[in-house]
């Protein structure tokens, strides 16, 4: 190949490959060579240069594609698909079905019944009474006799208590010895020097004969508990037996 052809080919290769600076260096020499050639030779040279340029562009393009292919990751692309969202609880089972649908199976029902919580223990009234500052008290009486009454009568009596100490008096609880007696008492603090009450109601239904009952009082005193007592005689209805004539705590309550 002639020198002029080689120079022209190099010039075209540099231009296509991006080496513009190298192309400019040989431009001067190329111009001088072209001026020395006849017109026919110049045309042939230009045609040859065009072919070389076309071939070089094809090679460069194929090289870019090949480089991209070599750099491509070997792993297959990930395909992300969407499906209806399903909330799954610990006992929920999800069964796959055809298509993108998801079938949720309801948890199997069980006949198991959890055990009932243990019964709450009754309040410790003694401990509660001791949580208050101690005081002293005085009862107007600690016993009372209803006398005689007809069977089925309901009778009441009020015990009066006075706070003789320097701290408030609390009647924390009143507990009768049997269900035939209903109590009611002062729930508020009783100031020093003031009085409160403990009222009892006795129902004589089914209680024929002599009666002797007690009521346990819990207060913030020493001792903490004190028993009040009431008695009475229940006259039986006509035709009813009088039992043994006595009905004390622990008998025929």
MOKA-V230920 format. One record per helix or strand of 3 or more residues. SS is the DSSP state (~ for helix, > for strand). FROM is the first residue (numbers start at 1). TO is the last residue. If there is no record, write none. Layout:
SS_FROM_TO, SS_FROM_TO
//
This chain:
~_3_17, ~_20_25, ~_27_36, ~_39_71, >_93_96, >_102_105, ~_125_130, >_137_139, >_143_150, >_154_163, >_171_176, >_181_185, >_195_203, >_209_219, >_225_235, >_246_248
//
